[in-house]
Amino acid sequence: MLLDKQAQADLAAAINEQEKRTDAELVTVLAHQADDYRYITTLWAALLSLLVPAVLLFVPHWLTSFEALLLQWGVLLVLAVLFRFKPVQFRLVPRGLQRQRAASLARTAFLQQGLHHTRDDTGLLIFVSEAEHYVEILADQGIARHVSDEEWQAIVDAFVRRVKAGQVAQGFQEAVTACGDKLAAHVPATREKNELPNHLVVL
């Protein structure tokens, strides 16, 4: 569930507080879904509709070629619509592809939000794609020199559990605090700054 205005305001305030402790710039991005995956569900519908002629071989009442074609098209359309419902759709889309699409969107967001243009290369992105239950923390080189990707993983894992439980707002709050603690230790504040906006970016 996407965050309401109050939850977004609380998150922006939390980011503002954490940025007082570090030279890093924190940006949070929330996507409802990384891709519509329509091509995947359409492919599934098309493949299953191709089975219609084989099934008709076992039907005692023969259909004309035209009637069989109409039935096949009908099956295709019904399945294409059915497979667009989220609970069905995400059972058809391979988990690896979901992660690939979400990871690609995270990197696009990193660039679009200008995290690679901070003064000391200290941008940090906390990215969530809700439908895929995908969380990633991306750090620019000024942070990556001090904190490895593996050190962020515990924060990511905890956030993923929150997303799966439908507690995205709480997950963001906890992640921002945990990231702030690491950043304050490794990239402590040496100057006043606010190069990037603190509000949640919703895609």
Contacts in CASP RR format, 6 or more apart in sequence:
PFRMAT RR
TARGET T0000
AUTHOR 0000-0000-0000
METHOD contacts of the structure
MODEL  1
MLLDKQAQADLAAAINEQEKRTDAELVTVLAHQADDYRYITTLWAALLSL
LVPAVLLFVPHWLTSFEALLLQWGVLLVLAVLFRFKPVQFRLVPRGLQRQ
RAASLARTAFLQQGLHHTRDDTGLLIFVSEAEHYVEILADQGIARHVSDE
EWQAIVDAFVRRVKAGQVAQGFQEAVTACGDKLAAHVPATREKNELPNHL
VVL
1 130 0 8 1.000
1 166 0 8 1.000
1 168 0 8 1.000
2 30 0 8 1.000
2 32 0 8 1.000
2 130 0 8 1.000
2 168 0 8 1.000
2 202 0 8 1.000
3 11 0 8 1.000
3 30 0 8 1.000
3 168 0 8 1.000
3 169 0 8 1.000
3 172 0 8 1.000
3 200 0 8 1.000
3 202 0 8 1.000
7 169 0 8 1.000
8 199 0 8 1.000
8 200 0 8 1.000
10 169 0 8 1.000
10 173 0 8 1.000
11 28 0 8 1.000
11 169 0 8 1.000
11 172 0 8 1.000
11 173 0 8 1.000
11 176 0 8 1.000
11 199 0 8 1.000
11 200 0 8 1.000
12 198 0 8 1.000
12 199 0 8 1.000
12 200 0 8 1.000
14 172 0 8 1.000
14 173 0 8 1.000
14 176 0 8 1.000
14 177 0 8 1.000
15 26 0 8 1.000
15 28 0 8 1.000
15 176 0 8 1.000
15 198 0 8 1.000
16 194 0 8 1.000
16 198 0 8 1.000
18 26 0 8 1.000
18 176 0 8 1.000
18 177 0 8 1.000
18 179 0 8 1.000
18 180 0 8 1.000
18 183 0 8 1.000
18 184 0 8 1.000
19 25 0 8 1.000
19 26 0 8 1.000
19 189 0 8 1.000
19 193 0 8 1.000
19 194 0 8 1.000
19 198 0 8 1.000
20 189 0 8 1.000
21 180 0 8 1.000
21 183 0 8 1.000
21 184 0 8 1.000
21 188 0 8 1.000
21 189 0 8 1.000
22 122 0 8 1.000
22 180 0 8 1.000
22 183 0 8 1.000
22 184 0 8 1.000
22 187 0 8 1.000
22 188 0 8 1.000
22 189 0 8 1.000
23 120 0 8 1.000
23 122 0 8 1.000
23 187 0 8 1.000
23 188 0 8 1.000
23 189 0 8 1.000
23 190 0 8 1.000
23 191 0 8 1.000
23 193 0 8 1.000
24 122 0 8 1.000
24 123 0 8 1.000
24 124 0 8 1.000
24 143 0 8 1.000
24 180 0 8 1.000
24 183 0 8 1.000
24 187 0 8 1.000
25 115 0 8 1.000
25 118 0 8 1.000
25 122 0 8 1.000
25 123 0 8 1.000
25 124 0 8 1.000
25 193 0 8 1.000
25 194 0 8 1.000
25 195 0 8 1.000
25 196 0 8 1.000
26 123 0 8 1.000
26 124 0 8 1.000
26 126 0 8 1.000
26 176 0 8 1.000
26 179 0 8 1.000
26 180 0 8 1.000
26 183 0 8 1.000
26 198 0 8 1.000
27 113 0 8 1.000
27 115 0 8 1.000
27 123 0 8 1.000
27 124 0 8 1.000
27 125 0 8 1.000
27 126 0 8 1.000
27 196 0 8 1.000
27 197 0 8 1.000
27 201 0 8 1.000
28 125 0 8 1.000
28 126 0 8 1.000
28 127 0 8 1.000
28 128 0 8 1.000
28 172 0 8 1.000
28 176 0 8 1.000
28 200 0 8 1.000
28 201 0 8 1.000
29 106 0 8 1.000
29 109 0 8 1.000
29 113 0 8 1.000
29 125 0 8 1.000
29 126 0 8 1.000
29 127 0 8 1.000
29 128 0 8 1.000
29 200 0 8 1.000
29 201 0 8 1.000
29 202 0 8 1.000
29 203 0 8 1.000
30 128 0 8 1.000
30 130 0 8 1.000
30 168 0 8 1.000
30 172 0 8 1.000
30 200 0 8 1.000
30 201 0 8 1.000
30 202 0 8 1.000
30 203 0 8 1.000
31 102 0 8 1.000
31 105 0 8 1.000
31 109 0 8 1.000
31 127 0 8 1.000
31 128 0 8 1.000
31 129 0 8 1.000
31 130 0 8 1.000
31 202 0 8 1.000
31 203 0 8 1.000
32 129 0 8 1.000
32 130 0 8 1.000
32 131 0 8 1.000
32 203 0 8 1.000
33 129 0 8 1.000
33 130 0 8 1.000
33 131 0 8 1.000
33 132 0 8 1.000
34 98 0 8 1.000
34 101 0 8 1.000
34 102 0 8 1.000
34 104 0 8 1.000
34 105 0 8 1.000
34 129 0 8 1.000
34 131 0 8 1.000
34 132 0 8 1.000
34 134 0 8 1.000
35 98 0 8 1.000
35 101 0 8 1.000
35 105 0 8 1.000
37 89 0 8 1.000
37 92 0 8 1.000
37 93 0 8 1.000
37 97 0 8 1.000
37 98 0 8 1.000
37 101 0 8 1.000
38 84 0 8 1.000
40 92 0 8 1.000
40 93 0 8 1.000
40 97 0 8 1.000
41 80 0 8 1.000
41 83 0 8 1.000
41 84 0 8 1.000
41 89 0 8 1.000
41 92 0 8 1.000
41 93 0 8 1.000
42 80 0 8 1.000
42 83 0 8 1.000
44 79 0 8 1.000
44 83 0 8 1.000
44 92 0 8 1.000
45 76 0 8 1.000
45 79 0 8 1.000
45 80 0 8 1.000
45 83 0 8 1.000
46 76 0 8 1.000
48 75 0 8 1.000
48 79 0 8 1.000
49 72 0 8 1.000
49 73 0 8 1.000
49 74 0 8 1.000
49 75 0 8 1.000
49 76 0 8 1.000
49 79 0 8 1.000
50 72 0 8 1.000
52 68 0 8 1.000
52 71 0 8 1.000
52 72 0 8 1.000
52 75 0 8 1.000
53 68 0 8 1.000
53 72 0 8 1.000
56 63 0 8 1.000
56 68 0 8 1.000
56 71 0 8 1.000
63 71 0 8 1.000
82 88 0 8 1.000
83 89 0 8 1.000
83 92 0 8 1.000
86 131 0 8 1.000
90 98 0 8 1.000
90 131 0 8 1.000
90 132 0 8 1.000
98 132 0 8 1.000
98 134 0 8 1.000
99 132 0 8 1.000
99 134 0 8 1.000
101 132 0 8 1.000
102 129 0 8 1.000
102 132 0 8 1.000
102 134 0 8 1.000
102 136 0 8 1.000
103 134 0 8 1.000
103 136 0 8 1.000
105 127 0 8 1.000
105 129 0 8 1.000
105 203 0 8 1.000
106 125 0 8 1.000
106 127 0 8 1.000
106 129 0 8 1.000
106 134 0 8 1.000
106 136 0 8 1.000
106 138 0 8 1.000
107 138 0 8 1.000
109 125 0 8 1.000
109 127 0 8 1.000
109 201 0 8 1.000
109 203 0 8 1.000
110 116 0 8 1.000
110 125 0 8 1.000
110 127 0 8 1.000
110 138 0 8 1.000
113 125 0 8 1.000
113 196 0 8 1.000
113 201 0 8 1.000
114 196 0 8 1.000
115 123 0 8 1.000
115 124 0 8 1.000
115 125 0 8 1.000
115 138 0 8 1.000
115 140 0 8 1.000
115 196 0 8 1.000
116 123 0 8 1.000
116 140 0 8 1.000
118 140 0 8 1.000
118 195 0 8 1.000
118 196 0 8 1.000
119 193 0 8 1.000
119 195 0 8 1.000
120 142 0 8 1.000
121 140 0 8 1.000
121 141 0 8 1.000
121 142 0 8 1.000
121 143 0 8 1.000
122 140 0 8 1.000
122 142 0 8 1.000
122 143 0 8 1.000
122 187 0 8 1.000
123 139 0 8 1.000
123 140 0 8 1.000
123 142 0 8 1.000
123 143 0 8 1.000
123 196 0 8 1.000
124 137 0 8 1.000
124 138 0 8 1.000
124 139 0 8 1.000
124 140 0 8 1.000
124 143 0 8 1.000
124 179 0 8 1.000
124 183 0 8 1.000
125 136 0 8 1.000
125 137 0 8 1.000
125 138 0 8 1.000
125 139 0 8 1.000
126 135 0 8 1.000
126 137 0 8 1.000
126 159 0 8 1.000
126 172 0 8 1.000
126 175 0 8 1.000
126 176 0 8 1.000
126 179 0 8 1.000
127 134 0 8 1.000
127 135 0 8 1.000
127 136 0 8 1.000
127 137 0 8 1.000
127 138 0 8 1.000
128 134 0 8 1.000
128 135 0 8 1.000
128 159 0 8 1.000
128 163 0 8 1.000
128 168 0 8 1.000
128 172 0 8 1.000
130 163 0 8 1.000
130 168 0 8 1.000
133 160 0 8 1.000
133 163 0 8 1.000
133 164 0 8 1.000
134 160 0 8 1.000
135 156 0 8 1.000
135 159 0 8 1.000
135 160 0 8 1.000
135 163 0 8 1.000
135 175 0 8 1.000
136 156 0 8 1.000
137 152 0 8 1.000
137 155 0 8 1.000
137 156 0 8 1.000
137 175 0 8 1.000
137 179 0 8 1.000
139 147 0 8 1.000
139 149 0 8 1.000
139 152 0 8 1.000
142 187 0 8 1.000
143 183 0 8 1.000
143 186 0 8 1.000
143 187 0 8 1.000
146 186 0 8 1.000
146 187 0 8 1.000
147 182 0 8 1.000
147 183 0 8 1.000
147 186 0 8 1.000
151 182 0 8 1.000
152 179 0 8 1.000
152 182 0 8 1.000
154 178 0 8 1.000
155 174 0 8 1.000
155 175 0 8 1.000
155 178 0 8 1.000
155 179 0 8 1.000
158 171 0 8 1.000
158 174 0 8 1.000
158 175 0 8 1.000
158 178 0 8 1.000
159 171 0 8 1.000
159 172 0 8 1.000
159 174 0 8 1.000
159 175 0 8 1.000
162 168 0 8 1.000
162 170 0 8 1.000
162 171 0 8 1.000
162 174 0 8 1.000
163 171 0 8 1.000
172 200 0 8 1.000
END
